[in-house]
Amino acid sequence: MDELTLLQRFAVAVLPVLFAITVHEVAHGWAAMKLGDKTAQMLGRLTLNPVKHIDPVGTILVPGLMLLFGGFIFGWAKPVPVTWQNLHNPKRDMALVAIAGPLSNLIMALIWAIVMKISLVLPVELSMLVQPLLYMGGIGITINLILLVLNLVPIPPLDGSRIVSSLLPGKWSWQYNRIENYGLFILMALLFTGVLQDIIGPPINTFQTVIYRLLGL
């Protein structure tokens, strides 16, 4: 995307980023509803309207800075509330609710790969659509794979930590979850020291290679 201006980068990135973050949170709420907790539904969070999910820092500031300075783009939305006491089997179901978010990102990465594939087979008469769809497809794949892998990192409050917590005995789980108060600071430190990229980069590249080969991109 080096050949694009900043405005062009923003134009092709905004939809993939908003959908990636929004659908991720809706997936959590939908899974929770299916498992007995309707908190997200009652609060109007089971909607694809991004306004309901926007976090000023995670949805706007951080992705914007990443885009501006050329780093890999990621972000987050306001977490969908889950009342774990309402779940049928709280310990197990919290893990299922957690995995729903990254799973939705994997599905969206595949959808954006199809968009990218379509852009490559469009007739020349529609050449004005080819480049935007191609870039959007590429960004859509990348942002969704970043969110997929990043959220599986077992640092509270990321989804991976919910899965680990559900597997730990009660006392250990409680102690582990106390890290959540420092989780964002840990993630920011890992990000700005480059360690986070070293951790999530290889699996992201692996997923990307598999998807590109699967779709013949």
Secondary structure, 3 states (H helix, E strand, C coil): CCCCCHHHHHHHHHHHHHHHHHHHHHHHHHHHHHCCCCHHHHCCCCCCCHHHCCCHHHHHHHHHHHHHHCCCCCCCCCCCCCCHHHCCCHHHHHHHHHHHHHHHHHHHHHHHHHHHHHHHHCCHHHHHHHHHHHHHHHHHHHHHHHHHHHHCCCCCCCHHHHHHHHHCCHHHHHHHHCCHHHHHHHHHHHHHCCHHHHHHHHHHHHHHHHHHHHHCC
